[in-house]
Amino acid sequence: MTAEQSEQREPARPEAHHPHRNVSGGTARAAVFGVSDGLVSNVAIVLGFAGASTAPGLVRLAGLAGLVGGAVSMAAGEYASVTAQAELVGREVERERTELARRPELERAELVELYRARGIDEDVAHQFVAQLMRNPELALRTHAQEELGIDPDSVGDPRKVAISSFLAFAAGAVVPLAPWFFGGGTVAVVAAVAVTAVAALAVGGALARFTGRPVLASAARQLAFAAVPAAVTAAIGSVVGVGTLP
């Protein structure tokens, strides 16, 4: 047998399953959003106060207030959101569990019709659903996903998401504030703008690597998200000024 004949007779081997990032649970989303939000919101606060008064103590106080308040707010909001989502999913899953126990034949028929509507042959659909229904937990998970469109494992842990949001927001918010711990005046303003621009580009680039989108476009978009509110609040602070406040 020649090598060519051997290759023709041997079945093609399937390629190794390529890995996927874990996008469920909400922790990664909360972290990315937290860094971005902390960076954008606190650079606006810092430069807004710097536009009104370059006194380092005032800018530091405003920046710290923005960092702590924003991080706590972000964490609390994420915790409440994920908790509510988990409770809603849990309620719907338990309702489906009850229906499977009370009316298994009706639930079986619903799943068969769902697969038939997707183009699966009726006999195949009946066999497949019969196999699923032999495992109560598998049947419950399948009904939740196919009928309700929910995955009980995709909600995530509210505590982990809250902690991730808090730390991520604080990490982003400390960037424009850091120069004011080492100086003040125009030097601190320029340094805050510079480090924020670099951080915004880095966050945009990291987000692009995470989502698979073009790096330059994502980095430029994130830079614009930080630059526009910072410029607006700096202009407002310069026009209003601390001396004009009551």
C-alpha positions as CSV (number, residue, x, y, z in Angstrom):
1,M,0.0,0.0,0.0
2,T,1.4,3.3,-1.0
3,A,1.5,6.4,1.2
4,E,-1.0,8.1,-1.1
5,Q,-3.5,5.2,-0.7
6,S,-3.0,5.2,3.0
7,E,-3.9,8.8,3.2
8,Q,-7.0,8.3,1.1
9,R,-8.2,5.4,3.3
10,E,-7.5,7.0,6.7
11,P,-10.4,9.2,7.9
12,A,-9.6,12.9,8.4
13,R,-8.8,13.6,12.0
14,P,-10.8,16.4,13.5
15,E,-8.9,19.4,14.5
16,A,-8.3,20.1,18.2
17,H,-11.1,22.0,19.8
18,H,-10.1,25.6,20.0
19,P,-10.3,27.3,23.4
20,H,-12.8,30.1,24.1
21,R,-12.7,32.8,26.7
22,N,-15.1,32.5,29.6
23,V,-17.6,35.3,28.9
24,S,-20.3,34.1,31.4
25,G,-20.7,35.2,35.0
26,G,-20.3,39.0,34.4
27,T,-17.0,39.3,36.2
28,A,-15.0,40.2,33.1
29,R,-17.6,42.6,31.9
30,A,-17.8,44.3,35.3
31,A,-14.0,44.6,35.4
32,V,-13.6,46.1,31.9
33,F,-16.6,48.5,32.5
34,G,-15.3,49.5,35.9
35,V,-11.8,50.5,34.7
36,S,-13.2,52.5,31.9
37,D,-15.8,54.2,34.0
38,G,-13.4,55.0,36.8
39,L,-10.9,56.5,34.4
40,V,-13.5,58.6,32.5
41,S,-15.5,59.8,35.5
42,N,-12.5,60.7,37.7
43,V,-10.5,62.5,35.0
44,A,-13.6,64.7,34.5
45,I,-13.8,65.4,38.2
46,V,-10.1,66.0,38.6
47,L,-9.7,68.3,35.6
48,G,-13.0,70.1,36.4
49,F,-11.7,71.1,39.8
50,A,-8.3,71.8,38.4
51,G,-9.9,74.2,36.0
52,A,-11.5,76.0,38.8
53,S,-8.5,75.9,41.2
54,T,-5.1,74.3,40.9
55,A,-4.8,74.0,44.7
56,P,-3.5,70.4,45.1
57,G,-5.5,69.8,48.3
58,L,-8.8,70.7,46.7
59,V,-8.2,68.6,43.6
60,R,-7.0,65.6,45.7
61,L,-10.1,65.8,47.9
62,A,-12.4,65.9,44.9
63,G,-10.6,63.1,43.2
64,L,-10.6,60.9,46.3
65,A,-14.3,61.6,46.8
66,G,-14.9,60.6,43.2
67,L,-12.8,57.5,43.5
68,V,-14.4,56.2,46.7
69,G,-18.0,57.3,45.9
70,G,-17.8,55.9,42.4
71,A,-16.2,52.6,43.4
72,V,-18.8,52.0,46.1
73,S,-21.7,53.0,43.8
74,M,-20.4,50.8,41.0
75,A,-20.0,47.8,43.3
76,A,-23.4,48.3,44.9
77,G,-25.1,48.7,41.6
78,E,-23.5,45.5,40.1
79,Y,-24.3,43.5,43.3
80,A,-27.9,44.6,43.2
81,S,-28.2,43.9,39.4
82,V,-26.6,40.5,39.5
83,T,-28.6,39.5,42.6
84,A,-31.9,40.5,41.0
85,Q,-31.0,38.6,37.8
86,A,-30.0,35.5,39.8
87,E,-33.3,35.6,41.8
88,L,-35.3,36.0,38.6
89,V,-33.5,33.1,36.9
90,G,-33.8,31.0,40.0
91,R,-37.6,31.6,40.1
92,E,-38.1,30.7,36.5
93,V,-36.0,27.6,36.8
94,E,-37.9,26.4,39.9
95,R,-41.2,27.1,38.0
96,E,-39.9,24.9,35.2
97,R,-38.9,22.2,37.6
98,T,-42.4,22.1,39.0
99,E,-43.9,21.8,35.6
100,L,-41.6,19.0,34.7
101,A,-42.7,17.1,37.8
102,R,-46.4,17.8,37.4
103,R,-46.8,17.5,33.6
104,P,-43.8,15.7,32.1
105,E,-45.6,14.6,29.0
106,L,-46.7,18.2,28.2
107,E,-43.1,19.5,28.7
108,R,-41.8,16.6,26.6
109,A,-44.2,17.6,23.8
110,E,-43.2,21.3,24.0
111,L,-39.6,20.4,23.6
112,V,-40.3,18.1,20.6
113,E,-42.3,20.8,18.9
114,L,-39.5,23.3,19.5
115,Y,-37.0,21.1,17.8
116,R,-39.3,20.2,15.0
117,A,-39.8,24.0,14.4
118,R,-36.0,24.1,13.9
119,G,-36.1,21.6,11.2
120,I,-35.3,18.4,13.1
121,D,-37.1,15.2,11.9
122,E,-40.0,14.3,14.2
123,D,-38.7,10.8,15.0
124,V,-35.3,12.2,15.8
125,A,-36.8,14.9,18.0
126,H,-38.8,12.3,19.9
127,Q,-35.8,10.1,20.5
128,F,-33.6,13.0,21.5
129,V,-36.1,14.4,23.9
130,A,-36.8,11.0,25.4
131,Q,-33.1,10.6,26.1
132,L,-33.0,14.0,27.7
133,M,-36.0,13.3,29.9
134,R,-34.3,10.3,31.5
135,N,-32.0,12.8,33.4
136,P,-34.1,15.2,35.4
137,E,-31.4,17.8,35.8
138,L,-30.4,17.7,32.2
139,A,-34.0,17.9,31.2
140,L,-34.5,21.0,33.5
141,R,-31.4,22.7,32.1
142,T,-32.4,22.0,28.5
143,H,-35.9,23.3,29.1
144,A,-34.5,26.5,30.7
145,Q,-32.2,27.1,27.8
146,E,-34.5,26.2,25.0
147,E,-37.8,27.5,26.2
148,L,-36.8,30.4,28.5
149,G,-33.5,31.3,26.9
150,I,-31.6,31.3,30.2
151,D,-28.6,29.5,31.5
152,P,-28.6,29.0,35.2
153,D,-24.8,29.0,35.3
154,S,-24.3,32.2,33.4
155,V,-25.5,34.7,36.1
156,G,-22.4,34.8,38.2
157,D,-21.7,35.4,41.9
158,P,-22.9,38.9,43.0
159,R,-20.0,39.2,45.5
160,K,-17.3,38.5,43.0
161,V,-18.9,40.9,40.4
162,A,-19.2,43.6,43.1
163,I,-15.6,43.2,44.3
164,S,-14.3,43.1,40.7
165,S,-16.3,46.3,39.9
166,F,-15.0,48.1,43.0
167,L,-11.3,47.3,42.4
168,A,-11.6,48.0,38.7
169,F,-13.2,51.4,39.2
170,A,-10.7,52.3,41.8
171,A,-7.8,51.3,39.5
172,G,-9.1,53.5,36.7
173,A,-10.0,56.4,39.0
174,V,-6.6,56.6,40.6
175,V,-4.8,57.2,37.3
176,P,-5.7,60.9,36.8
177,L,-5.5,61.6,40.5
178,A,-2.0,60.2,41.1
179,P,0.0,63.2,39.8
180,W,-1.7,65.4,42.4
181,F,-0.1,63.5,45.2
182,F,3.3,64.5,44.0
183,G,2.7,68.1,42.9
184,G,0.2,70.6,41.7
185,G,-0.4,73.4,39.2
186,T,0.2,73.2,35.5
187,V,2.6,70.3,35.9
188,A,0.1,68.2,37.6
189,V,-2.6,69.0,35.1
190,V,-0.3,68.1,32.2
191,A,0.7,64.9,33.9
192,A,-2.9,63.9,34.7
193,V,-3.8,64.5,31.0
194,A,-0.8,62.4,29.8
195,V,-1.2,59.4,32.1
196,T,-5.0,59.4,31.4
197,A,-4.4,59.4,27.7
198,V,-2.0,56.5,28.0
199,A,-4.3,54.6,30.3
200,A,-7.3,55.2,28.0
201,L,-5.3,53.9,25.0
202,A,-4.2,50.8,27.0
203,V,-7.8,50.1,28.2
204,G,-9.1,50.4,24.6
205,G,-6.3,48.1,23.3
206,A,-7.0,45.6,26.0
207,L,-10.7,45.6,25.3
208,A,-10.0,45.1,21.6
209,R,-7.8,42.0,22.5
210,F,-10.7,40.7,24.6
211,T,-13.4,41.2,22.0
212,G,-11.4,40.7,18.9
213,R,-12.1,44.1,17.4
214,P,-9.5,46.3,15.7
215,V,-7.0,47.6,18.3
216,L,-6.5,51.1,16.9
217,A,-10.2,51.8,16.6
218,S,-11.0,50.6,20.1
219,A,-8.1,52.5,21.6
220,A,-9.1,55.7,19.8
221,R,-12.7,55.3,20.9
222,Q,-11.7,54.9,24.5
223,L,-9.4,57.9,24.3
224,A,-12.3,60.0,22.9
225,F,-14.6,58.8,25.7
226,A,-12.1,60.1,28.3
227,A,-11.1,63.3,26.4
228,V,-14.5,64.7,25.7
229,P,-15.9,64.8,29.3
230,A,-12.5,65.9,30.7
231,A,-12.4,68.9,28.3
232,V,-16.0,69.8,29.0
233,T,-15.6,69.8,32.8
234,A,-12.2,71.5,32.7
235,A,-13.8,74.3,30.6
236,I,-16.8,74.6,33.0
237,G,-14.4,74.7,36.0
238,S,-12.3,77.4,34.4
239,V,-15.4,79.5,33.6
240,V,-17.1,79.1,37.0
241,G,-14.1,79.1,39.2
242,V,-14.0,78.5,43.0
243,G,-14.2,82.2,43.7
244,T,-17.6,82.6,42.1
245,L,-19.2,79.8,44.2
246,P,-21.3,80.9,47.2
